[in-house]
Amino acid sequence: MVNRICEPATLLAETLDCAERIAENAPISVRQAKHSIHFGLQMDLQSGMMFEIEAYNRMVPTEDRREGVSAFNEKRKPKFRGR
């Protein structure tokens, strides 16, 4: 899958920028997203969607999710702790 095309001279900088944006997210949500992508691609669409919903439901009770919602409501940058 391709989501961006860039010049070879800017490839590393743009890749690192993307990686930094991913790393700024809650570690639990990044892990669940990677897990869902990996296993979801091996399933039919309906099963993949159910797998994704289950992954989300595992994140609902986490401190990081509450922090993300609070930060959004307070218009500030979240401080994720991986809990």
The first five atom37 places (N, CA, C, CB, O) and aatype in JSON, in Angstrom:
{
  "aatype": [12, 19, 2, 1, 9, 4, 6, 14, 0, 16, 10, 10, 0, 6, 16, 10, 3, 4, 0, 6, 1, 9, 0, 6, 2, 0, 14, 9, 15, 19, 1, 5, 0, 11, 8, 15, 9, 8, 13, 7, 10, 5, 12, 3, 10, 5, 15, 7, 12, 12, 13, 6, 9, 6, 0, 18, 2, 1, 12, 19, 14, 16, 6, 3, 1, 1, 6, 7, 19, 15, 0, 13, 2, 6, 11, 1, 11, 14, 11, 13, 1, 7, 1],
  "atom_mask": [
    [1, 1, 1, 1, 1],
    [1, 1, 1, 1, 1],
    [1, 1, 1, 1, 1],
    [1, 1, 1, 1, 1],
    [1, 1, 1, 1, 1],
    [1, 1, 1, 1, 1],
    [1, 1, 1, 1, 1],
    [1, 1, 1, 1, 1],
    [1, 1, 1, 1, 1],
    [1, 1, 1, 1, 1],
    [1, 1, 1, 1, 1],
    [1, 1, 1, 1, 1],
    [1, 1, 1, 1, 1],
    [1, 1, 1, 1, 1],
    [1, 1, 1, 1, 1],
    [1, 1, 1, 1, 1],
    [1, 1, 1, 1, 1],
    [1, 1, 1, 1, 1],
    [1, 1, 1, 1, 1],
    [1, 1, 1, 1, 1],
    [1, 1, 1, 1, 1],
    [1, 1, 1, 1, 1],
    [1, 1, 1, 1, 1],
    [1, 1, 1, 1, 1],
    [1, 1, 1, 1, 1],
    [1, 1, 1, 1, 1],
    [1, 1, 1, 1, 1],
    [1, 1, 1, 1, 1],
    [1, 1, 1, 1, 1],
    [1, 1, 1, 1, 1],
    [1, 1, 1, 1, 1],
    [1, 1, 1, 1, 1],
    [1, 1, 1, 1, 1],
    [1, 1, 1, 1, 1],
    [1, 1, 1, 1, 1],
    [1, 1, 1, 1, 1],
    [1, 1, 1, 1, 1],
    [1, 1, 1, 1, 1],
    [1, 1, 1, 1, 1],
    [1, 1, 1, 0, 1],
    [1, 1, 1, 1, 1],
    [1, 1, 1, 1, 1],
    [1, 1, 1, 1, 1],
    [1, 1, 1, 1, 1],
    [1, 1, 1, 1, 1],
    [1, 1, 1, 1, 1],
    [1, 1, 1, 1, 1],
    [1, 1, 1, 0, 1],
    [1, 1, 1, 1, 1],
    [1, 1, 1, 1, 1],
    [1, 1, 1, 1, 1],
    [1, 1, 1, 1, 1],
    [1, 1, 1, 1, 1],
    [1, 1, 1, 1, 1],
    [1, 1, 1, 1, 1],
    [1, 1, 1, 1, 1],
    [1, 1, 1, 1, 1],
    [1, 1, 1, 1, 1],
    [1, 1, 1, 1, 1],
    [1, 1, 1, 1, 1],
    [1, 1, 1, 1, 1],
    [1, 1, 1, 1, 1],
    [1, 1, 1, 1, 1],
    [1, 1, 1, 1, 1],
    [1, 1, 1, 1, 1],
    [1, 1, 1, 1, 1],
    [1, 1, 1, 1, 1],
    [1, 1, 1, 0, 1],
    [1, 1, 1, 1, 1],
    [1, 1, 1, 1, 1],
    [1, 1, 1, 1, 1],
    [1, 1, 1, 1, 1],
    [1, 1, 1, 1, 1],
    [1, 1, 1, 1, 1],
    [1, 1, 1, 1, 1],
    [1, 1, 1, 1, 1],
    [1, 1, 1, 1, 1],
    [1, 1, 1, 1, 1],
    [1, 1, 1, 1, 1],
    [1, 1, 1, 1, 1],
    [1, 1, 1, 1, 1],
    [1, 1, 1, 0, 1],
    [1, 1, 1, 1, 1]
  ],
  "atom_positions": [
    [[0.85, -1.17, 0.0], [0.0, 0.0, 0.0], [0.89, 1.23, 0.0], [-0.96, 0.0, 1.21], [1.92, 1.27, 0.68]],
    [[0.49, 2.21, -0.75], [1.24, 3.46, -0.84], [0.32, 4.58, -0.38], [1.76, 3.72, -2.3], [-0.81, 4.69, -0.85]],
    [[0.82, 5.4, 0.54], [0.01, 6.53, 0.96], [0.69, 7.86, 0.64], [-0.29, 6.45, 2.44], [0.12, 8.93, 0.86]],
    [[1.92, 7.78, 0.12], [2.62, 9.0, -0.24], [3.77, 8.66, -1.16], [3.12, 9.76, 1.02], [4.43, 7.63, -1.0]],
    [[4.01, 9.53, -2.12], [5.17, 9.4, -3.0], [6.04, 10.62, -2.75], [4.75, 9.28, -4.52], [5.55, 11.75, -2.7]],
    [[7.32, 10.39, -2.59], [8.23, 11.51, -2.36], [9.53, 11.3, -3.13], [8.52, 11.67, -0.85], [9.82, 10.21, -3.62]],
    [[10.27, 12.36, -3.22], [11.57, 12.3, -3.89], [12.54, 11.47, -3.06], [12.14, 13.74, -4.12], [12.47, 11.48, -1.83]],
    [[13.44, 10.73, -3.72], [14.41, 9.92, -2.97], [15.2, 10.72, -1.94], [15.38, 9.26, -3.94], [15.53, 10.21, -0.87]],
    [[15.5, 11.97, -2.25], [16.29, 12.79, -1.33], [15.54, 13.11, -0.04], [16.7, 14.09, -2.01], [16.17, 13.37, 0.99]],
    [[14.2, 13.08, -0.06], [13.41, 13.41, 1.13], [12.81, 12.18, 1.79], [12.31, 14.37, 0.77], [12.12, 12.29, 2.81]],
    [[13.06, 11.0, 1.23], [12.43, 9.78, 1.73], [12.72, 9.53, 3.21], [12.9, 8.59, 0.92], [11.79, 9.29, 3.97]],
    [[13.97, 9.58, 3.62], [14.31, 9.31, 5.02], [13.65, 10.31, 5.96], [15.83, 9.33, 5.22], [13.07, 9.93, 6.97]],
    [[13.74, 11.59, 5.63], [13.15, 12.62, 6.5], [11.64, 12.43, 6.62], [13.46, 14.02, 5.96], [11.09, 12.54, 7.71]],
    [[10.97, 12.16, 5.51], [9.52, 11.96, 5.55], [9.15, 10.69, 6.29], [8.95, 11.93, 4.14], [8.13, 10.64, 6.98]],
    [[9.96, 9.64, 6.15], [9.72, 8.39, 6.87], [9.85, 8.61, 8.37], [10.68, 7.3, 6.4], [9.02, 8.13, 9.15]],
    [[10.9, 9.31, 8.77], [11.1, 9.59, 10.2], [10.01, 10.49, 10.76], [12.46, 10.24, 10.42], [9.59, 10.33, 11.9]],
    [[9.54, 11.44, 9.95], [8.43, 12.31, 10.38], [7.17, 11.48, 10.63], [8.15, 13.4, 9.32], [6.48, 11.67, 11.62]],
    [[6.89, 10.56, 9.72], [5.73, 9.67, 9.88], [5.88, 8.81, 11.13], [5.54, 8.78, 8.64], [4.93, 8.64, 11.89]],
    [[7.07, 8.26, 11.33], [7.32, 7.42, 12.51], [7.15, 8.22, 13.8], [8.73, 6.81, 12.44], [6.63, 7.69, 14.79]],
    [[7.58, 9.47, 13.81], [7.42, 10.31, 15.0], [5.95, 10.57, 15.29], [8.16, 11.65, 14.82], [5.53, 10.54, 16.44]],
    [[5.16, 10.82, 14.24], [3.72, 11.04, 14.44], [3.05, 9.79, 14.99], [3.05, 11.46, 13.11], [2.16, 9.9, 15.84]],
    [[3.45, 8.63, 14.53], [2.89, 7.38, 15.05], [3.31, 7.21, 16.51], [3.36, 6.16, 14.2], [2.48, 6.84, 17.35]],
    [[4.57, 7.48, 16.82], [5.09, 7.3, 18.17], [4.46, 8.27, 19.18], [6.59, 7.47, 18.18], [4.48, 8.0, 20.38]],
    [[3.91, 9.37, 18.72], [3.26, 10.33, 19.62], [1.91, 9.82, 20.13], [3.06, 11.66, 18.91], [1.35, 10.39, 21.06]],
    [[1.39, 8.77, 19.53], [0.1, 8.22, 19.93], [0.27, 7.29, 21.13], [-0.56, 7.47, 18.76], [1.39, 6.91, 21.49]],
    [[-0.84, 6.93, 21.72], [-0.82, 6.03, 22.89], [-0.22, 4.69, 22.48], [-2.25, 5.84, 23.47], [-0.65, 4.1, 21.49]],
    [[0.77, 4.19, 23.23], [1.41, 2.92, 22.88], [0.41, 1.77, 22.76], [2.44, 2.58, 23.92], [0.57, 0.9, 21.9]],
    [[-0.59, 1.76, 23.6], [-1.58, 0.67, 23.56], [-2.36, 0.73, 22.25], [-2.55, 0.76, 24.77], [-2.62, -0.31, 21.64]],
    [[-2.74, 1.92, 21.82], [-3.52, 2.03, 20.59], [-2.67, 1.69, 19.36], [-4.1, 3.44, 20.45], [-3.17, 1.08, 18.41]],
    [[-1.41, 2.08, 19.37], [-0.53, 1.73, 18.25], [-0.36, 0.22, 18.17], [0.86, 2.42, 18.4], [-0.42, -0.37, 17.09]],
    [[-0.16, -0.41, 19.31], [-0.02, -1.88, 19.35], [-1.29, -2.57, 18.84], [0.3, -2.34, 20.79], [-1.21, -3.52, 18.06]],
    [[-2.44, -2.09, 19.28], [-3.7, -2.69, 18.85], [-3.92, -2.46, 17.35], [-4.89, -2.12, 19.65], [-4.41, -3.35, 16.66]],
    [[-3.56, -1.3, 16.85], [-3.7, -1.02, 15.42], [-2.81, -1.94, 14.6], [-3.37, 0.46, 15.11], [-3.24, -2.51, 13.6]],
    [[-1.55, -2.1, 15.02], [-0.64, -3.0, 14.3], [-1.16, -4.43, 14.34], [0.77, -2.93, 14.91], [-1.11, -5.14, 13.33]],
    [[-1.65, -4.84, 15.47], [-2.19, -6.19, 15.64], [-3.4, -6.39, 14.71], [-2.6, -6.43, 17.12], [-3.52, -7.41, 14.04]],
    [[-4.29, -5.4, 14.68], [-5.49, -5.49, 13.84], [-5.13, -5.51, 12.36], [-6.42, -4.31, 14.13], [-5.72, -6.27, 11.59]],
    [[-4.17, -4.69, 11.96], [-3.75, -4.68, 10.56], [-3.15, -6.03, 10.18], [-2.74, -3.54, 10.3], [-3.5, -6.61, 9.16]],
    [[-2.24, -6.52, 11.02], [-1.56, -7.79, 10.71], [-2.55, -8.94, 10.57], [-0.54, -8.12, 11.81], [-2.53, -9.65, 9.56]],
    [[-3.39, -9.12, 11.55], [-4.32, -10.24, 11.52], [-5.54, -9.96, 10.65], [-4.77, -10.59, 12.93], [-6.08, -10.88, 10.02]],
    [[-5.98, -8.71, 10.6], [-7.15, -8.36, 9.79], [-6.95, -8.6, 8.31], [0.0, 0.0, 0.0], [-7.89, -8.97, 7.6]],
    [[-5.74, -8.4, 7.83], [-5.46, -8.62, 6.42], [-5.52, -10.11, 6.04], [-4.1, -8.06, 6.07], [-5.57, -10.44, 4.86]],
    [[-5.51, -10.97, 7.03], [-5.57, -12.41, 6.78], [-6.99, -12.95, 6.9], [-4.65, -13.14, 7.74], [-7.19, -14.17, 6.83]],
    [[-7.97, -12.07, 7.07], [-9.36, -12.48, 7.28], [-10.25, -11.88, 6.2], [-9.85, -12.05, 8.69], [-9.84, -10.99, 5.46]],
    [[-11.47, -12.39, 6.12], [-12.46, -11.74, 5.27], [-12.86, -10.42, 5.92], [-13.71, -12.67, 5.04], [-12.58, -10.2, 7.1]],
    [[-13.5, -9.55, 5.17], [-13.82, -8.21, 5.65], [-14.65, -8.22, 6.93], [-14.56, -7.45, 4.59], [-14.33, -7.49, 7.87]],
    [[-15.69, -9.03, 6.99], [-16.55, -9.05, 8.17], [-15.78, -9.5, 9.41], [-17.76, -9.97, 7.95], [-15.91, -8.89, 10.47]],
    [[-14.98, -10.54, 9.29], [-14.18, -11.02, 10.43], [-13.14, -9.97, 10.84], [-13.48, -12.35, 10.09], [-12.9, -9.77, 12.03]],
    [[-12.53, -9.31, 9.85], [-11.56, -8.26, 10.15], [-12.18, -7.09, 10.9], [0.0, 0.0, 0.0], [-11.57, -6.54, 11.81]],
    [[-13.39, -6.72, 10.51], [-14.08, -5.63, 11.2], [-14.42, -6.02, 12.64], [-15.36, -5.24, 10.43], [-14.31, -5.2, 13.55]],
    [[-14.84, -7.25, 12.84], [-15.13, -7.72, 14.19], [-13.85, -7.75, 15.04], [-15.78, -9.13, 14.16], [-13.87, -7.38, 16.21]],
    [[-12.76, -8.17, 14.44], [-11.47, -8.21, 15.14], [-11.08, -6.79, 15.56], [-10.37, -8.83, 14.24], [-10.58, -6.58, 16.67]],
    [[-11.3, -5.81, 14.67], [-10.98, -4.42, 14.98], [-11.85, -3.88, 16.12], [-11.16, -3.54, 13.73], [-11.35, -3.17, 16.99]],
    [[-13.12, -4.22, 16.11], [-14.02, -3.79, 17.19], [-13.57, -4.37, 18.53], [-15.48, -4.21, 16.89], [-13.58, -3.67, 19.54]],
    [[-13.17, -5.63, 18.52], [-12.68, -6.25, 19.75], [-11.4, -5.56, 20.23], [-12.42, -7.75, 19.53], [-11.21, -5.38, 21.44]],
    [[-10.53, -5.19, 19.3], [-9.3, -4.49, 19.67], [-9.63, -3.14, 20.32], [-8.39, -4.27, 18.43], [-9.03, -2.76, 21.32]],
    [[-10.59, -2.43, 19.74], [-11.01, -1.15, 20.32], [-11.59, -1.36, 21.72], [-12.05, -0.46, 19.41], [-11.26, -0.63, 22.65]],
    [[-12.44, -2.36, 21.86], [-13.06, -2.62, 23.16], [-12.03, -2.92, 24.24], [-14.05, -3.77, 23.05], [-12.26, -2.64, 25.42]],
    [[-10.9, -3.5, 23.87], [-9.85, -3.77, 24.85], [-9.18, -2.47, 25.31], [-8.79, -4.71, 24.26], [-8.57, -2.43, 26.38]],
    [[-9.3, -1.42, 24.52], [-8.67, -0.14, 24.88], [-9.6, 0.77, 25.68], [-8.23, 0.58, 23.63], [-9.13, 1.7, 26.33]],
    [[-10.89, 0.52, 25.65], [-11.86, 1.4, 26.3], [-11.53, 1.67, 27.77], [-13.25, 0.79, 26.19], [-11.58, 2.83, 28.19]],
    [[-11.19, 0.66, 28.57], [-10.96, 0.95, 29.99], [-9.57, 1.49, 30.33], [-11.19, -0.28, 30.77], [-9.26, 1.66, 31.51]],
    [[-8.72, 1.77, 29.34], [-7.34, 2.16, 29.65], [-7.24, 3.63, 30.08], [-6.44, 1.92, 28.44], [-8.07, 4.46, 29.72]],
    [[-6.2, 3.91, 30.85], [-5.93, 5.28, 31.26], [-5.59, 6.15, 30.06], [-4.78, 5.32, 32.29], [-5.97, 7.32, 30.0]],
    [[-4.87, 5.58, 29.1], [-4.48, 6.35, 27.92], [-5.7, 6.81, 27.13], [-3.57, 5.52, 27.04], [-5.71, 7.92, 26.6]],
    [[-6.72, 5.97, 27.03], [-7.92, 6.39, 26.31], [-8.58, 7.57, 27.03], [-8.92, 5.22, 26.18], [-8.98, 8.55, 26.4]],
    [[-8.69, 7.46, 28.35], [-9.28, 8.56, 29.13], [-8.44, 9.83, 28.97], [-9.39, 8.18, 30.63], [-8.99, 10.93, 28.84]],
    [[-7.13, 9.69, 28.98], [-6.24, 10.84, 28.8], [-6.44, 11.45, 27.42], [-4.77, 10.42, 28.99], [-6.47, 12.67, 27.28]],
    [[-6.58, 10.62, 26.39], [-6.79, 11.13, 25.04], [-8.08, 11.92, 24.92], [0.0, 0.0, 0.0], [-8.11, 12.98, 24.3]],
    [[-9.15, 11.39, 25.51], [-10.44, 12.09, 25.47], [-10.35, 13.4, 26.26], [-11.58, 11.19, 26.05], [-10.83, 14.43, 25.79]],
    [[-9.73, 13.36, 27.43], [-9.59, 14.58, 28.24], [-8.76, 15.63, 27.51], [-8.95, 14.26, 29.59], [-9.12, 16.81, 27.49]],
    [[-7.65, 15.2, 26.92], [-6.79, 16.14, 26.2], [-7.53, 16.77, 25.02], [-5.51, 15.43, 25.7], [-7.4, 17.96, 24.77]],
    [[-8.3, 15.96, 24.3], [-9.08, 16.49, 23.18], [-10.08, 17.53, 23.68], [-9.82, 15.34, 22.44], [-10.18, 18.61, 23.11]],
    [[-10.81, 17.19, 24.73], [-11.82, 18.12, 25.27], [-11.2, 19.39, 25.8], [-12.62, 17.45, 26.36], [-11.79, 20.47, 25.71]],
    [[-9.99, 19.28, 26.37], [-9.3, 20.44, 26.94], [-8.41, 21.14, 25.92], [-8.47, 20.02, 28.13], [-7.74, 22.12, 26.25]],
    [[-8.4, 20.64, 24.67], [-7.62, 21.22, 23.58], [-6.14, 21.33, 23.95], [-8.16, 22.6, 23.22], [-5.51, 22.38, 23.78]],
    [[-5.6, 20.22, 24.44], [-4.18, 20.16, 24.78], [-3.58, 18.86, 24.24], [-3.98, 20.25, 26.32], [-4.3, 17.95, 23.83]],
    [[-2.27, 18.8, 24.23], [-1.59, 17.6, 23.76], [-1.67, 16.53, 24.85], [-0.1, 17.92, 23.39], [-1.41, 16.82, 26.02]],
    [[-2.02, 15.29, 24.49], [-2.13, 14.24, 25.51], [-0.77, 13.78, 26.02], [-2.88, 13.06, 24.95], [0.25, 13.89, 25.33]],
    [[-0.77, 13.26, 27.23], [0.43, 12.7, 27.85], [0.17, 11.22, 28.12], [0.83, 13.46, 29.18], [-0.31, 10.84, 29.18]],
    [[0.49, 10.39, 27.13], [0.22, 8.97, 27.23], [1.28, 8.27, 28.08], [0.16, 8.33, 25.85], [2.45, 8.64, 28.04]],
    [[0.86, 7.26, 28.85], [1.76, 6.53, 29.74], [1.82, 5.04, 29.43], [1.34, 6.73, 31.16], [2.59, 4.31, 30.06]],
    [[1.03, 4.58, 28.49], [1.04, 3.15, 28.16], [0.26, 2.31, 29.13], [0.0, 0.0, 0.0], [0.54, 1.12, 29.3]],
    [[-0.73, 2.92, 29.78], [-1.57, 2.2, 30.74], [-3.02, 2.28, 30.36], [-1.37, 2.73, 32.14], [-3.87, 1.73, 31.05]]
  ]
}
